[in-house]
């Protein structure tokens, strides 16, 4: 009886770009590859493909290197055929490796500059398949009950790391990798030479690598340092031109402290209604500088109050001050010295909250 439904397995296949797609799980009487042997084949394929990263040396011509490449691809094809049956306990998995055959064909016809990225992507996918296979085997050995085994296998196949996509290498990443590979090729391969000459050669190589690293750091600094400094200067520039708050024009150099001083001057002169209005605008300016609200010409006092609602500790005080401002400015209620002292006290309490 199948371990998972065909519909679920198809969904796993579509979600999992690793293509360790268990297309059908069934009890099979046919000869199957034990899961341990399949894991061994995966490791051998990874090692074989990794050997192609070694650049041909002086004793290997380009035709000989291409012949070795073709033989390696053929051996990987034989280790992991397009479709094979893998046995896990009493169950048999039909494993689809057709994606590997496609990638190997692309690698075979790719240019020398394209091959490294293709090879690394294939190795990464094979390593991921090996990890998942190890996890499935461990799970199967721990759970003897068939139903529990089924649930555990489904849980593994649904994990995000199984369904993840192979990260495509960016153009910058490709250039950076090629740069370091080129740098590695500049360092001579170790050969049997005299001890004195070896020491001198080692020192020359070390000096060269250090100078090259310094050149790269200087280049990166010249490329990004101006942008970083410009960004910091932009952050320091807090005030940009005049602002209009509740119909009052505020110059770029005016602060909330300046406005509050003007409000106290109006209060001493007996114009308490205007003092409350000036102090309320000072409150909005301070909240704007603290990035709690955004000052805009078209906004009303109620717009600013709604913006403060998300700050629970601040909202009750600002609402009380807003109500007082509306009552004495728009409501034309006569303001008393007590009203002004209460407003000023609420102003300080709001900004200290």
Backbone torsions as a table, in degrees:
resi	resn	phi	psi	omega
1	UNK	NA	136.4	-176.3
2	UNK	-59.4	145.0	178.4
3	UNK	-76.1	-36.4	176.5
4	UNK	-133.5	155.3	178.8
5	UNK	-69.2	154.2	179.4
6	UNK	-61.9	-37.9	-179.3
7	UNK	-62.7	-44.2	179.8
8	UNK	-64.3	-41.0	-179.3
9	UNK	-65.2	-37.2	176.6
10	UNK	-64.8	-38.4	178.8
11	UNK	-65.2	-41.1	176.2
12	UNK	-62.4	-38.3	-179.6
13	UNK	-62.4	-42.7	-179.8
14	UNK	-70.2	-35.2	-176.8
15	UNK	-80.4	-27.1	-172.8
16	UNK	-103.4	100.6	-179.8
17	UNK	-70.0	-7.1	176.3
18	UNK	-69.7	-19.7	177.2
19	UNK	59.6	27.0	165.1
20	UNK	-81.5	65.7	-170.4
21	UNK	-90.4	114.1	175.2
22	UNK	-82.0	93.9	-171.4
23	UNK	-69.7	-39.6	177.7
24	UNK	-150.5	131.0	175.5
25	UNK	-104.5	124.5	-175.2
26	UNK	-151.6	158.3	172.5
27	UNK	-77.2	120.9	-172.8
28	UNK	-122.9	135.2	176.1
29	UNK	-89.5	-15.0	-178.3
30	UNK	-71.3	162.2	179.8
31	UNK	-68.5	133.5	-177.4
32	UNK	-129.3	155.9	177.3
33	UNK	-82.3	125.2	177.1
34	UNK	-59.5	149.4	-175.9
35	UNK	-62.2	-32.6	177.0
36	UNK	-64.5	-38.6	178.4
37	UNK	-68.2	-38.1	178.3
38	UNK	-63.8	-40.4	176.8
39	UNK	-63.4	-37.7	177.9
40	UNK	-64.1	-40.1	178.5
41	UNK	-64.1	-39.1	177.6
42	UNK	-61.0	-45.2	-179.6
43	UNK	-64.4	-40.6	179.4
44	UNK	-64.7	-38.8	178.9
45	UNK	-65.8	-40.6	178.8
46	UNK	-63.0	-44.8	179.6
47	UNK	-63.3	-41.7	-179.1
48	UNK	-63.7	-44.4	-180.0
49	UNK	-68.6	-34.2	179.6
50	UNK	-66.6	-28.9	179.2
51	UNK	-66.7	-21.1	179.3
52	UNK	-73.9	-9.8	177.7
53	UNK	-74.4	-18.6	179.5
54	UNK	-74.2	120.4	-178.3
55	UNK	-72.8	142.8	-179.0
56	UNK	-56.5	131.9	179.3
57	UNK	-90.4	-169.6	-175.5
58	UNK	-64.5	-27.5	-177.2
59	UNK	-87.7	-0.5	-178.6
60	UNK	-123.7	117.3	180.0
61	UNK	-77.5	166.4	178.4
62	UNK	-60.4	-46.1	176.8
63	UNK	-58.6	-38.8	179.4
64	UNK	-66.4	-38.0	177.9
65	UNK	-64.7	-40.2	178.0
66	UNK	-66.0	-36.5	177.7
67	UNK	-65.0	-42.6	177.8
68	UNK	-63.6	-37.0	178.1
69	UNK	-63.1	-45.8	-180.0
70	UNK	-62.1	-40.5	179.9
71	UNK	-66.6	-38.3	178.5
72	UNK	-64.3	-44.2	178.8
73	UNK	-61.5	-41.9	-179.9
74	UNK	-63.9	-39.3	180.0
75	UNK	-68.0	-37.1	177.3
76	UNK	-66.0	-40.5	176.6
77	UNK	-58.3	-39.4	-178.7
78	UNK	-72.8	-36.4	178.9
79	UNK	-65.7	-40.9	-176.9
80	UNK	-126.5	83.1	179.9
81	UNK	-65.0	168.2	-176.1
82	UNK	-57.6	-34.6	179.5
83	UNK	-146.3	133.0	177.1
84	UNK	-151.6	159.4	-179.2
85	UNK	-101.6	125.0	-179.2
86	UNK	-112.3	131.6	-175.9
87	UNK	-99.0	129.0	177.3
88	UNK	-129.9	101.3	-176.2
89	UNK	65.6	-125.1	178.5
90	UNK	-93.1	2.3	-177.2
91	UNK	-108.2	154.7	178.5
92	UNK	-126.4	132.9	-178.6
93	UNK	-109.4	131.5	170.0
94	UNK	-91.2	108.8	-174.2
95	UNK	-96.5	130.9	-179.3
96	UNK	-98.9	108.8	176.6
97	UNK	-108.8	22.4	-177.3
98	UNK	-64.0	-29.1	177.8
99	UNK	-59.8	-36.3	-179.1
100	UNK	-66.2	-41.4	178.6
101	UNK	-60.9	-39.2	179.1
102	UNK	-65.3	-45.0	-179.0
103	UNK	-66.6	-36.8	178.2
104	UNK	-65.8	-36.6	177.9
105	UNK	-66.1	-40.6	176.9
106	UNK	-63.5	-40.9	179.6
107	UNK	-63.8	-38.8	-177.3
108	UNK	-62.2	-36.5	-176.6
109	UNK	-98.7	-1.9	-176.9
110	UNK	-76.3	161.4	177.8
111	UNK	-77.6	168.9	-177.7
112	UNK	-63.3	-31.3	-179.7
113	UNK	-78.6	-24.8	-178.9
114	UNK	-86.4	-24.8	-173.1
115	UNK	-61.7	-43.0	-178.1
116	UNK	-56.4	-44.5	-179.4
117	UNK	-65.9	-41.3	179.3
118	UNK	-63.6	-42.9	-178.8
119	UNK	-63.5	-43.4	-179.0
120	UNK	-65.0	-37.5	178.6
121	UNK	-65.5	-42.5	179.7
122	UNK	-64.5	-44.1	180.0
123	UNK	-62.0	-40.7	179.3
124	UNK	-61.4	-42.4	-179.8
125	UNK	-67.7	-40.4	178.7
126	UNK	-64.6	-39.8	177.7
127	UNK	-63.1	-40.2	178.5
128	UNK	-65.3	-40.6	178.1
129	UNK	-62.1	-42.6	-180.0
130	UNK	-62.2	-41.7	178.8
131	UNK	-62.3	-45.3	-179.5
132	UNK	-65.8	-37.3	179.2
133	UNK	-65.0	-41.9	176.9
134	UNK	-60.2	-39.4	-178.6
135	UNK	-69.0	-40.3	178.2
136	UNK	-63.6	-42.4	-179.3
137	UNK	-64.7	-43.1	179.5
138	UNK	-62.9	-38.8	179.8
139	UNK	-66.4	-41.5	-178.5
140	UNK	-65.7	-36.0	-179.4
141	UNK	-73.3	-26.6	-179.2
142	UNK	-82.2	-28.5	-175.8
143	UNK	-111.4	105.1	179.7
144	UNK	-81.4	-26.1	179.9
145	UNK	-71.8	130.1	-174.9
146	UNK	-62.9	-41.5	-178.3
147	UNK	-66.7	-42.5	177.7
148	UNK	-63.6	-38.1	178.3
149	UNK	-62.2	-40.4	179.7
150	UNK	-63.7	-46.4	-179.5
151	UNK	-62.3	-41.6	-177.6
152	UNK	-67.1	-40.2	178.4
153	UNK	-64.1	-42.9	178.2
154	UNK	-62.3	-38.2	179.3
155	UNK	-63.9	-41.4	179.8
156	UNK	-64.5	-44.7	-177.3
157	UNK	-66.8	-21.9	-179.0
158	UNK	-90.4	-3.6	-177.4
159	UNK	-67.8	147.1	-178.2
160	UNK	-58.6	-35.4	-177.0
161	UNK	-68.4	-27.7	176.4
162	UNK	-72.5	-36.9	-177.0
163	UNK	-87.6	2.0	-176.3
164	UNK	-68.5	154.0	177.6
165	UNK	-94.1	149.4	176.2
166	UNK	-69.0	125.2	-176.1
167	UNK	-67.1	124.1	177.8
168	UNK	-75.6	135.4	-178.4
169	UNK	-75.6	131.5	179.6
170	UNK	-76.3	166.3	179.7
171	UNK	-63.4	-41.0	179.1
172	UNK	-65.2	-42.2	178.8
173	UNK	-62.9	-38.8	178.3
174	UNK	-63.6	-44.3	179.2
175	UNK	-64.4	-40.8	-179.6
176	UNK	-64.0	-42.7	179.1
177	UNK	-65.6	-42.1	178.6
178	UNK	-64.3	-34.9	178.8
179	UNK	-63.0	-46.7	-178.9
180	UNK	-68.9	-32.0	175.9
181	UNK	-66.7	-40.6	177.0
182	UNK	-63.2	-40.7	179.1
183	UNK	-64.0	-39.7	179.4
184	UNK	-65.6	-34.8	179.9
185	UNK	-68.7	-25.0	179.6
186	UNK	-71.1	-26.1	-179.5
187	UNK	-76.8	121.0	-175.4
188	UNK	-64.0	145.9	177.0
189	UNK	-70.6	143.2	-179.0
190	UNK	-63.9	130.1	177.6
191	UNK	-130.0	154.8	178.3
192	UNK	-68.6	108.5	178.2
193	UNK	-133.5	174.3	-178.3
194	UNK	-64.9	147.1	-177.9
195	UNK	-56.4	-42.9	-179.4
196	UNK	-64.2	-44.6	179.7
197	UNK	-65.5	-35.5	179.3
198	UNK	-62.7	-41.0	-179.3
199	UNK	-66.2	-42.2	179.5
200	UNK	-64.7	-45.2	179.9
201	UNK	-61.7	-40.1	179.1
202	UNK	-62.7	-41.6	179.1
203	UNK	-64.9	-40.6	179.6
204	UNK	-62.8	-43.9	-179.4
205	UNK	-64.1	-42.2	-179.8
206	UNK	-63.0	-43.6	178.4
207	UNK	-62.7	-42.4	-179.7
208	UNK	-62.4	-44.7	-178.8
209	UNK	-64.7	-40.2	179.6
210	UNK	-64.3	-44.4	179.4
211	UNK	-63.6	-40.2	179.7
212	UNK	-66.5	-40.0	178.0
213	UNK	-63.5	-40.7	177.9
214	UNK	-63.3	-39.5	178.9
215	UNK	-63.1	-40.3	178.8
216	UNK	-65.9	-42.3	179.2
217	UNK	-63.1	-40.7	178.7
218	UNK	-64.7	-40.8	179.0
219	UNK	-62.5	-45.7	-180.0
220	UNK	-64.4	-40.2	179.8
221	UNK	-63.9	-43.3	179.3
222	UNK	-66.4	-27.1	-178.4
223	UNK	-79.0	-40.3	-171.6
224	UNK	-106.9	-22.9	-176.7
225	UNK	-61.3	-43.2	177.6
226	UNK	-59.0	-38.7	179.7
227	UNK	-66.2	-40.0	-179.1
228	UNK	-65.3	-43.8	179.2
229	UNK	-65.3	-38.7	178.5
230	UNK	-64.5	-38.3	179.2
231	UNK	-64.9	-40.1	-180.0
232	UNK	-68.0	-38.9	178.2
233	UNK	-64.1	-36.6	-179.9
234	UNK	-66.7	-34.3	179.1
235	UNK	-70.3	-33.9	179.5
236	UNK	-69.5	-24.9	-176.5
237	UNK	-82.6	86.6	-174.0
238	UNK	-80.2	-42.1	-174.0
239	UNK	-101.0	128.4	-177.4
240	UNK	-130.6	87.6	175.3
241	UNK	79.8	179.0	-178.6
242	UNK	-72.6	151.8	177.2
243	UNK	-126.2	154.3	178.3
244	UNK	-121.0	117.9	-178.4
245	UNK	-123.2	120.2	-178.7
246	UNK	50.6	40.9	176.7
247	UNK	83.8	-3.9	-179.7
248	UNK	-103.1	130.8	-179.7
249	UNK	-83.6	126.1	179.5
250	UNK	-114.1	127.2	178.9
251	UNK	-72.5	161.5	-174.2
252	UNK	-63.9	-26.9	-177.4
253	UNK	-95.2	3.6	178.4
254	UNK	-81.6	136.6	178.5
255	UNK	-116.2	171.7	177.5
256	UNK	-62.9	-34.4	178.0
257	UNK	-64.2	-40.7	177.7
258	UNK	-61.0	-45.0	-178.7
259	UNK	-65.4	-39.1	179.9
260	UNK	-66.1	-36.2	176.8
261	UNK	-64.8	-39.1	176.5
262	UNK	-64.5	-39.0	178.8
263	UNK	-63.0	-41.6	178.9
264	UNK	-66.6	-34.1	175.5
265	UNK	-64.6	-41.1	177.1
266	UNK	-63.6	-38.3	180.0
267	UNK	-65.5	-41.9	178.5
268	UNK	-65.0	-30.0	178.7
269	UNK	-79.1	-6.6	178.0
270	UNK	96.5	-2.9	179.1
271	UNK	-91.8	75.8	-174.7
272	UNK	-70.1	-34.4	179.1
273	UNK	-61.6	-46.9	178.8
274	UNK	-68.6	-31.8	178.4
275	UNK	-64.0	-42.0	178.8
276	UNK	-63.5	-42.3	179.4
277	UNK	-62.3	-46.4	-178.5
278	UNK	-63.3	-40.9	179.9
279	UNK	-67.7	-35.0	178.4
280	UNK	-66.5	-39.8	177.0
281	UNK	-65.8	-36.5	175.6
282	UNK	-61.5	-38.7	177.3
283	UNK	-61.6	-46.6	-180.0
284	UNK	-62.6	-39.4	179.9
285	UNK	-63.7	-41.7	179.1
286	UNK	-64.9	-42.3	178.4
287	UNK	-64.6	-34.9	177.4
288	UNK	-66.7	-41.7	179.2
289	UNK	-67.6	-26.2	176.2
290	UNK	-85.8	5.6	178.2
291	UNK	64.0	24.1	177.2
292	UNK	-84.1	-36.9	176.0
293	UNK	-129.2	166.6	176.2
294	UNK	-114.9	119.8	-177.9
295	UNK	-78.7	126.5	177.7
296	UNK	-141.9	149.2	-173.7
297	UNK	-62.5	-37.1	-173.3
298	UNK	-83.0	-8.0	-174.4
299	UNK	-79.7	148.8	176.9
300	UNK	-101.9	174.1	178.6
301	UNK	-63.2	-31.3	178.0
302	UNK	-71.1	-33.0	175.0
303	UNK	-61.7	-43.6	179.8
304	UNK	-67.8	-36.4	179.0
305	UNK	-64.2	-40.9	178.2
306	UNK	-63.1	-35.4	179.3
307	UNK	-67.0	-29.2	-178.6
308	UNK	-82.4	-12.7	-174.7
309	UNK	-56.9	-31.8	-177.7
310	UNK	-70.7	-15.4	178.2
311	UNK	-99.4	94.1	-170.4
312	UNK	-61.4	-40.3	-177.4
313	UNK	-69.4	-21.4	-174.9
314	UNK	-99.6	-29.7	-170.4
315	UNK	-58.4	-45.9	-177.5
316	UNK	-59.0	-42.6	-179.6
317	UNK	-66.4	-43.1	-179.8
318	UNK	-65.9	-36.1	178.5
319	UNK	-64.9	-41.5	178.9
320	UNK	-62.7	-41.8	179.3
321	UNK	-68.4	-37.6	178.3
322	UNK	-64.7	-43.0	178.4
323	UNK	-62.1	-40.6	178.9
324	UNK	-65.5	-41.8	178.0
325	UNK	-61.2	-45.5	-179.2
326	UNK	-63.4	-41.3	-177.3
327	UNK	-64.0	-43.5	-173.7
328	UNK	-91.0	-22.6	-179.4
329	UNK	-98.3	-54.5	-179.7
330	UNK	-83.6	-33.4	-179.4
331	UNK	-81.6	-8.9	177.6
332	UNK	59.8	25.8	176.8
333	UNK	-74.1	144.7	-178.7
334	UNK	-71.9	125.9	-179.5
335	UNK	-90.6	136.8	179.0
336	UNK	-107.6	171.7	177.9
337	UNK	-61.5	-35.5	177.7
338	UNK	-63.8	-41.7	178.0
339	UNK	-59.8	-43.1	-179.6
340	UNK	-65.8	-43.7	179.9
341	UNK	-64.1	-39.3	177.8
342	UNK	-64.0	-42.7	179.9
343	UNK	-64.4	-44.2	-177.9
344	UNK	-64.6	-40.1	177.2
345	UNK	-64.4	-42.0	177.9
346	UNK	-65.0	-34.2	178.0
347	UNK	-60.3	-49.9	-178.7
348	UNK	-65.6	-39.0	-179.8
349	UNK	-65.3	-39.1	179.8
350	UNK	-64.4	-42.4	-176.8
351	UNK	-76.9	-17.0	177.6
352	UNK	-93.5	-4.8	-177.3
353	UNK	-72.9	NA	NA
